[in-house]
Amino acid sequence: MPLHAPYTASKFALRGFYDCLRIELAQEGAPIAVTTILPGAIDTPFFEHARSKLGALPKPPPPGYAPETVADTIVFASTHPRREIPVGGAAAGFFLGQRISPALTDTLLSLRRIGSRSFRNTLPDNGTDNVDSTVDEPGQVHGSHPGKVVRGRAFTKLFGTLPRPGDSSPRRCRAGTVDRRAAG
């Protein structure tokens, strides 16, 4: 996403870590599943606490999703492991666009109206961020997303939770863990 390079780089590093961890656990026959949750923009205080050099607070790409949608997906993944679960239609669209035509996705996001301009907030930057130290305020779950916040999880339930080709079907072990040795 435009204006998200450091954040995207950190996410890319984590995806590489998850992929390596998934393979190493499978090689050991460890009864542990690793599911990568791929959320779209989530209405948390993340964007109010992010450092900005634009003179305005950053804004998530629309639409925003309620944090409870991600929490529900994590709970689902704990008992129904999948390799990856996109959360929300926007995440699934980006996920598919990157796999079907990365060049077209890049081209669309490079258009100012769709790309960087849509991620700029009209709220001025308050100069407060949590990059070098914590923010002195009470914790909260929800942010102040200026646009529509999707509260349902119908799309995630339909698209994200269905097994896809290549997903293994692990055997259940004690206490809800998963036996990957049976999954092959």
BAROMAR-216801 format. One record per residue: z, y negated, x of N, C-alpha, C in turn. Coordinates in nm, 3 decimals, padded with zeros to 5 digits. Layout:
N
{pt {Z,Y,X},{Z,Y,X},{Z,Y,X}}
...
This chain:
184
{pt {00.000,00.119,00.084},{00.000,00.000,00.000},{00.000,-00.124,00.088}}
{pt {-00.072,-00.227,00.048},{-00.071,-00.352,00.123},{00.071,-00.409,00.127}}
{pt {00.105,-00.472,00.236},{00.235,-00.537,00.259},{00.351,-00.438,00.267}}
{pt {00.323,-00.310,00.279},{00.426,-00.208,00.286},{00.416,-00.123,00.413}}
{pt {00.354,-00.174,00.520},{00.327,-00.092,00.638},{00.452,-00.028,00.699}}
{pt {00.559,-00.102,00.728},{00.677,-00.036,00.787},{00.738,00.069,00.694}}
{pt {00.746,00.036,00.566},{00.800,00.130,00.468},{00.713,00.256,00.461}}
{pt {00.581,00.235,00.456},{00.489,00.348,00.449},{00.499,00.435,00.574}}
{pt {00.512,00.372,00.690},{00.525,00.448,00.815},{00.650,00.535,00.813}}
{pt {00.761,00.482,00.762},{00.884,00.562,00.756},{00.869,00.678,00.658}}
{pt {00.802,00.655,00.545},{00.779,00.763,00.449},{00.687,00.871,00.507}}
{pt {00.586,00.828,00.581},{00.494,00.924,00.643},{00.568,01.011,00.743}}
{pt {00.660,00.951,00.819},{00.741,01.027,00.914},{00.828,01.130,00.841}}
{pt {00.886,01.090,00.730},{00.969,01.184,00.654},{00.886,01.298,00.597}}
{pt {00.765,01.269,00.551},{00.680,01.377,00.498},{00.646,01.477,00.607}}
{pt {00.620,01.429,00.728},{00.596,01.518,00.841},{00.718,01.603,00.871}}
{pt {00.836,01.541,00.865},{00.961,01.614,00.887},{00.979,01.723,00.780}}
{pt {00.957,01.688,00.653},{00.972,01.786,00.545},{00.876,01.903,00.562}}
{pt {00.752,01.873,00.600},{00.654,01.981,00.619},{00.697,02.075,00.731}}
{pt {00.743,02.018,00.844},{00.791,02.102,00.955},{00.913,02.183,00.913}}
{pt {01.007,02.118,00.846},{01.128,02.186,00.801},{01.094,02.301,00.706}}
{pt {01.002,02.276,00.614},{00.960,02.378,00.518},{00.906,02.502,00.590}}
{pt {00.823,02.480,00.691},{00.763,02.591,00.767},{00.869,02.664,00.848}}
{pt {00.957,02.590,00.917},{01.060,02.653,00.999},{01.156,02.736,00.915}}
{pt {01.194,02.686,00.798},{01.283,02.762,00.710},{01.214,02.889,00.660}}
{pt {01.084,02.878,00.628},{01.009,02.996,00.583},{00.999,03.099,00.696}}
{pt {00.977,03.055,00.819},{00.969,03.147,00.933},{01.100,03.223,00.952}}
{pt {01.212,03.154,00.931},{01.343,03.217,00.946},{01.380,03.303,00.827}}
{pt {01.307,03.289,00.718},{01.341,03.361,00.597},{01.463,03.302,00.528}}
{pt {01.493,03.176,00.558},{01.610,03.109,00.499},{01.588,03.090,00.349}}
{pt {01.690,03.113,00.269},{01.677,03.098,00.123},{01.690,02.952,00.078}}
{pt {01.609,02.866,00.137},{01.616,02.723,00.108},{01.475,02.672,00.078}}
{pt {01.461,02.598,-00.029},{01.333,02.538,-00.065},{01.339,02.389,-00.032}}
{pt {01.228,02.333,00.013},{01.218,02.190,00.042},{01.113,02.132,-00.052}}
{pt {01.155,02.042,-00.139},{01.065,01.976,-00.233},{01.057,01.829,-00.195}}
{pt {00.937,01.777,-00.182},{00.919,01.636,-00.154},{00.897,01.564,-00.287}}
{pt {00.986,01.470,-00.318},{00.975,01.390,-00.439},{00.893,01.267,-00.403}}
{pt {00.786,01.240,-00.477},{00.694,01.129,-00.450},{00.701,01.029,-00.565}}
{pt {00.799,00.939,-00.563},{00.810,00.845,-00.674},{00.715,00.727,-00.661}}
{pt {00.679,00.673,-00.775},{00.608,00.545,-00.778},{00.712,00.437,-00.751}}
{pt {00.686,00.316,-00.793},{00.781,00.206,-00.776},{00.900,00.230,-00.869}}
{pt {01.018,00.223,-00.813},{01.140,00.249,-00.891},{01.218,00.119,-00.905}}
{pt {01.266,00.092,-01.024},{01.341,-00.030,-01.053},{01.483,-00.018,-00.999}}
{pt {01.496,-00.034,-00.867},{01.627,-00.037,-00.800},{01.637,-00.171,-00.728}}
{pt {01.752,-00.205,-00.670},{01.766,-00.330,-00.597},{01.690,-00.333,-00.464}}
{pt {01.615,-00.228,-00.435},{01.540,-00.220,-00.309},{01.460,-00.348,-00.283}}
{pt {01.389,-00.397,-00.382},{01.302,-00.512,-00.361},{01.379,-00.643,-00.349}}
{pt {01.498,-00.649,-00.406},{01.582,-00.769,-00.387},{01.647,-00.769,-00.250}}
{pt {01.660,-00.651,-00.188},{01.728,-00.638,-00.059},{01.631,-00.624,00.058}}
{pt {01.501,-00.622,00.032},{01.403,-00.605,00.138},{01.379,-00.739,00.210}}
{pt {01.356,-00.732,00.339},{01.324,-00.854,00.415},{01.180,-00.893,00.385}}
{pt {01.161,-01.021,00.362},{01.027,-01.071,00.331},{00.995,-01.189,00.422}}
{pt {00.873,-01.195,00.466},{00.824,-01.308,00.547},{00.717,-01.385,00.469}}
{pt {00.712,-01.363,00.337},{00.608,-01.423,00.253},{00.654,-01.548,00.179}}
{pt {00.783,-01.582,00.188},{00.835,-01.694,00.113},{00.872,-01.660,-00.030}}
{pt {00.850,-01.537,-00.070},{00.885,-01.490,-00.204},{00.940,-01.349,-00.191}}
{pt {01.018,-01.308,-00.289},{01.067,-01.171,-00.289},{00.951,-01.074,-00.304}}
{pt {00.958,-00.958,-00.239},{00.852,-00.858,-00.262},{00.861,-00.805,-00.404}}
{pt {00.752,-00.749,-00.450},{00.746,-00.697,-00.586},{00.684,-00.557,-00.579}}
{pt {00.739,-00.463,-00.655},{00.682,-00.328,-00.653},{00.547,-00.324,-00.722}}
{pt {00.462,-00.229,-00.682},{00.336,-00.214,-00.754},{00.364,-00.166,-00.897}}
{pt {00.299,-00.221,-00.995},{00.324,-00.181,-01.133},{00.268,-00.042,-01.163}}
{pt {00.321,00.027,-01.261},{00.443,-00.005,-01.334},{00.565,00.043,-01.257}}
{pt {00.682,-00.011,-01.291},{00.807,00.035,-01.233},{00.865,00.146,-01.321}}
{pt {00.939,00.235,-01.258},{01.001,00.345,-01.332},{01.152,00.335,-01.320}}
{pt {01.222,00.376,-01.425},{01.367,00.374,-01.425},{01.421,00.474,-01.322}}
{pt {01.529,00.440,-01.251},{01.586,00.531,-01.152},{01.624,00.667,-01.211}}
{pt {01.660,00.669,-01.339},{01.697,00.795,-01.403},{01.580,00.894,-01.405}}
{pt {01.458,00.844,-01.405},{01.340,00.931,-01.403},{01.336,01.010,-01.273}}
{pt {01.364,00.943,-01.162},{01.368,01.012,-01.032},{01.486,01.108,-01.027}}
{pt {01.602,01.065,-01.076},{01.720,01.152,-01.076},{01.694,01.279,-01.156}}
{pt {01.633,01.266,-01.273},{01.600,01.384,-01.354},{01.504,01.477,-01.279}}
{pt {01.409,01.420,-01.207},{01.314,01.501,-01.131},{01.382,01.575,-01.017}}
{pt {01.477,01.511,-00.951},{01.552,01.576,-00.842},{01.633,01.692,-00.898}}
{pt {01.697,01.672,-01.013},{01.773,01.780,-01.077},{01.679,01.896,-01.111}}
{pt {01.563,01.865,-01.168},{01.466,01.969,-01.200},{01.425,02.046,-01.075}}
{pt {01.395,01.974,-00.967},{01.349,02.037,-00.842},{01.457,02.126,-00.781}}
{pt {01.583,02.096,-00.808},{01.691,02.179,-00.751},{01.692,02.320,-00.810}}
{pt {01.637,02.336,-00.927},{01.633,02.468,-00.990},{01.491,02.523,-01.006}}
{pt {01.391,02.438,-00.987},{01.250,02.478,-01.000},{01.172,02.421,-00.880}}
{pt {01.191,02.477,-00.762},{01.130,02.417,-00.643},{00.977,02.415,-00.650}}
{pt {00.922,02.306,-00.604},{00.779,02.287,-00.587},{00.761,02.225,-00.449}}
{pt {00.642,02.230,-00.396},{00.618,02.168,-00.265},{00.632,02.016,-00.276}}
{pt {00.568,01.957,-00.375},{00.572,01.813,-00.398},{00.574,01.787,-00.548}}
{pt {00.648,01.684,-00.588},{00.649,01.642,-00.728},{00.631,01.492,-00.733}}
{pt {00.515,01.444,-00.781},{00.500,01.300,-00.801},{00.578,01.258,-00.926}}
{pt {00.639,01.140,-00.920},{00.718,01.089,-01.032},{00.644,00.971,-01.092}}
{pt {00.592,00.989,-01.212},{00.521,00.883,-01.283},{00.371,00.889,-01.264}}
{pt {00.302,00.834,-01.361},{00.156,00.835,-01.358},{00.098,00.757,-01.242}}
{pt {00.160,00.645,-01.203},{00.108,00.567,-01.091},{00.115,00.647,-00.961}}
{pt {00.226,00.717,-00.939},{00.240,00.800,-00.818},{00.138,00.913,-00.818}}
{pt {00.119,00.975,-00.933},{00.021,01.084,-00.943},{-00.120,01.031,-00.919}}
{pt {-00.152,00.912,-00.973},{-00.283,00.853,-00.952},{-00.308,00.822,-00.806}}
{pt {-00.210,00.766,-00.738},{-00.225,00.736,-00.596},{-00.237,00.865,-00.516}}
{pt {-00.154,00.962,-00.550},{-00.155,01.095,-00.488},{-00.294,01.158,-00.498}}
{pt {-00.352,01.156,-00.618},{-00.485,01.213,-00.639},{-00.594,01.130,-00.570}}
{pt {-00.582,00.998,-00.577},{-00.680,00.912,-00.514},{-00.686,00.933,-00.364}}
{pt {-00.572,00.951,-00.301},{-00.567,00.975,-00.156},{-00.628,01.109,-00.119}}
{pt {-00.623,01.206,-00.209},{-00.678,01.338,-00.179},{-00.826,01.350,-00.217}}
{pt {-00.864,01.286,-00.326},{-01.003,01.296,-00.372},{-01.094,01.201,-00.294}}
{pt {-01.054,01.075,-00.281},{-01.136,00.978,-00.210},{-01.049,00.872,-00.143}}
{pt {-00.997,00.903,-00.025},{-00.914,00.805,00.045},{-00.986,00.673,00.071}}
{pt {-01.116,00.679,00.102},{-01.192,00.556,00.130},{-01.201,00.468,00.005}}
{pt {-01.223,00.528,-00.111},{-01.229,00.451,-00.235},{-01.092,00.389,-00.265}}
{pt {-00.986,00.465,-00.246},{-00.850,00.414,-00.267},{-00.824,00.295,-00.175}}
{pt {-00.861,00.307,-00.048},{-00.845,00.196,00.047},{-00.924,00.073,00.001}}
{pt {-01.046,00.095,-00.045},{-01.132,-00.016,-00.089},{-01.070,-00.087,-00.209}}
{pt {-01.021,-00.011,-00.306},{-00.959,-00.072,-00.424},{-00.834,-00.152,-00.386}}
{pt {-00.751,-00.097,-00.300},{-00.628,-00.167,-00.262},{-00.655,-00.286,-00.170}}
{pt {-00.773,-00.291,-00.108},{-00.805,-00.405,-00.022},{-00.851,-00.526,-00.104}}
{pt {-00.884,-00.506,-00.231},{-00.920,-00.618,-00.317},{-00.794,-00.699,-00.346}}
{pt {-00.796,-00.828,-00.318},{-00.674,-00.910,-00.330},{-00.610,-00.902,-00.469}}
{pt {-00.691,-00.899,-00.572},{-00.637,-00.897,-00.708},{-00.561,-00.768,-00.736}}
{pt {-00.609,-00.658,-00.681},{-00.544,-00.528,-00.702},{-00.440,-00.502,-00.594}}
{pt {-00.468,-00.544,-00.473},{-00.383,-00.514,-00.358},{-00.271,-00.614,-00.338}}
{pt {-00.274,-00.687,-00.228},{-00.161,-00.769,-00.186},{-00.116,-00.873,-00.287}}
{pt {-00.207,-00.932,-00.360},{-00.166,-01.035,-00.457},{-00.078,-00.976,-00.567}}
{pt {-00.105,-00.852,-00.606},{-00.025,-00.792,-00.714},{00.115,-00.753,-00.668}}
{pt {00.141,-00.758,-00.535},{00.273,-00.723,-00.484},{00.356,-00.845,-00.447}}
{pt {00.307,-00.964,-00.480},{00.383,-01.085,-00.451},{00.454,-01.131,-00.577}}
{pt {00.580,-01.157,-00.561},{00.665,-01.198,-00.671},{00.658,-01.350,-00.687}}
{pt {00.687,-01.398,-00.805},{00.695,-01.543,-00.827},{00.835,-01.595,-00.794}}
{pt {00.931,-01.504,-00.776},{01.068,-01.544,-00.741},{01.075,-01.579,-00.592}}
{pt {01.135,-01.694,-00.559},{01.144,-01.730,-00.418},{01.237,-01.636,-00.342}}
{pt {01.209,-01.619,-00.213},{01.295,-01.536,-00.127},{01.430,-01.606,-00.113}}
{pt {01.538,-01.533,-00.139},{01.671,-01.592,-00.129},{01.728,-01.580,00.012}}
{pt {01.653,-01.524,00.105},{01.697,-01.512,00.244},{01.797,-01.402,00.269}}
{pt {01.830,-01.324,00.167},{01.927,-01.216,00.180},{01.853,-01.084,00.190}}
{pt {01.887,-01.005,00.292},{01.830,-00.872,00.302},{01.934,-00.780,00.367}}
{pt {01.905,-00.651,00.364},{01.999,-00.555,00.422},{01.941,-00.486,00.545}}
{pt {01.854,-00.555,00.619},{01.794,-00.496,00.737},{01.895,-00.485,00.851}}
{pt {01.966,-00.594,00.881},{02.059,-00.596,00.994},{02.205,-00.572,00.954}}
{pt {02.238,-00.591,00.828},{02.375,-00.568,00.782},{02.372,-00.545,00.631}}
{pt {02.484,-00.499,00.579},{02.491,-00.472,00.436},{02.490,-00.603,00.357}}
{pt {02.453,-00.593,00.232},{02.454,-00.708,00.142},{02.590,-00.712,00.075}}
{pt {02.652,-00.828,00.077},{02.786,-00.843,00.020},{02.776,-00.867,-00.131}}
{pt {02.762,-00.758,-00.203},{02.757,-00.764,-00.349},{02.791,-00.625,-00.402}}
{pt {02.832,-00.617,-00.527},{02.863,-00.484,-00.581},{02.735,-00.400,-00.592}}
{pt {02.749,-00.271,-00.573},{02.634,-00.182,-00.584},{02.584,-00.173,-00.727}}
{pt {02.458,-00.145,-00.742},{02.400,-00.127,-00.875},{02.283,-00.032,-00.865}}
{pt {02.250,00.030,-00.975},{02.142,00.127,-00.980},{02.010,00.059,-01.013}}
{pt {02.010,-00.031,-01.110},{01.888,-00.095,-01.157},{01.864,-00.227,-01.084}}
{pt {01.737,-00.255,-01.061},{01.698,-00.382,-01.000},{01.658,-00.481,-01.106}}
{pt {01.592,-00.586,-01.063},{01.547,-00.688,-01.159},{01.395,-00.692,-01.157}}
{pt {01.334,-00.576,-01.178},{01.188,-00.564,-01.179},{01.131,-00.659,-01.283}}
{pt {01.038,-00.748,-01.241},{00.987,-00.849,-01.334},{00.889,-00.797,-01.439}}
{pt {00.838,-00.676,-01.423},{00.740,-00.624,-01.517},{00.798,-00.516,-01.605}}
{pt {00.709,-00.441,-01.666},{00.748,-00.331,-01.754},{00.813,-00.219,-01.673}}
{pt {00.922,-00.165,-01.725},{00.989,-00.052,-01.662},{00.974,00.068,-01.755}}
{pt {00.910,00.172,-01.704},{00.888,00.294,-01.783},{01.016,00.376,-01.779}}
{pt {01.069,00.407,-01.896},{01.197,00.478,-01.903},{01.181,00.627,-01.935}}
{pt {01.068,00.667,-01.987},{01.046,00.807,-02.019},{00.994,00.883,-01.899}}
{pt {00.993,01.014,-01.912},{00.938,01.093,-01.802},{00.837,01.196,-01.854}}
{pt {00.768,01.163,-01.961},{00.672,01.256,-02.020},{00.562,01.294,-01.922}}
{pt {00.505,01.196,-01.853},{00.397,01.226,-01.759},{00.448,01.313,-01.644}}
{pt {00.563,01.277,-01.589},{00.621,01.356,-01.479},{00.652,01.496,-01.525}}
{pt {00.703,01.508,-01.645},{00.735,01.640,-01.699},{00.609,01.724,-01.714}}
{pt {00.503,01.662,-01.760},{00.378,01.734,-01.780},{00.308,01.764,-01.648}}
{pt {00.282,01.661,-01.568},{00.202,01.678,-01.446},{00.285,01.724,-01.327}}
{pt {00.399,01.659,-01.305},{00.475,01.684,-01.184},{00.548,01.815,-01.178}}
{pt {00.583,01.870,-01.291},{00.665,01.991,-01.289},{00.586,02.120,-01.303}}
{pt {00.457,02.109,-01.330},{00.375,02.229,-01.338},{00.349,02.284,-01.198}}
{pt {00.360,02.415,-01.180},{00.323,02.469,-01.048},{00.175,02.447,-01.023}}
{pt {00.141,02.413,-00.901},{00.002,02.394,-00.863},{-00.044,02.510,-00.777}}
{pt {-00.173,02.531,-00.766},{-00.222,02.639,-00.679},{-00.164,02.622,-00.538}}
{pt {-00.114,02.731,-00.484},{-00.054,02.727,-00.351},{00.097,02.717,-00.354}}
{pt {00.154,02.671,-00.468},{00.300,02.672,-00.478},{00.346,02.816,-00.482}}
{pt {00.447,02.846,-00.403},{00.500,02.982,-00.406},{00.591,02.996,-00.527}}
{pt {00.615,03.118,-00.565},{00.707,03.143,-00.676},{00.826,03.220,-00.619}}
{pt {00.924,03.147,-00.563},{01.035,03.210,-00.496},{01.127,03.285,-00.591}}
{pt {01.191,03.387,-00.537},{01.287,03.467,-00.612},{01.422,03.396,-00.606}}
{pt {01.496,03.398,-00.714},{01.627,03.333,-00.720},{01.732,03.415,-00.645}}
{pt {01.821,03.345,-00.578},{01.933,03.408,-00.508},{02.062,03.365,-00.577}}
{pt {02.173,03.398,-00.515},{02.303,03.358,-00.568},{02.316,03.206,-00.572}}
{pt {02.390,03.155,-00.663},{02.425,03.013,-00.676},{02.304,02.922,-00.686}}
{pt {02.194,02.969,-00.745},{02.079,02.884,-00.767},{01.994,02.858,-00.645}}
{pt {02.020,02.925,-00.534},{01.936,02.905,-00.417},{01.808,02.984,-00.434}}
{pt {01.720,02.969,-00.341},{01.588,03.030,-00.353},{01.562,03.119,-00.231}}
{pt {01.508,03.237,-00.255},{01.476,03.326,-00.146},{01.328,03.314,-00.115}}
{pt {01.295,03.247,-00.003},{01.156,03.227,00.036},{01.096,03.354,00.098}}
{pt {01.179,03.449,00.140},{01.126,03.573,00.197},{01.043,03.648,00.093}}
{pt {01.085,03.638,-00.031},{01.011,03.707,-00.139},{00.886,03.630,-00.176}}
{pt {00.880,03.502,-00.137},{00.767,03.418,-00.176},{00.644,03.439,-00.088}}
{pt {00.662,03.501,00.027},{00.547,03.529,00.113},{00.514,03.422,00.202}}
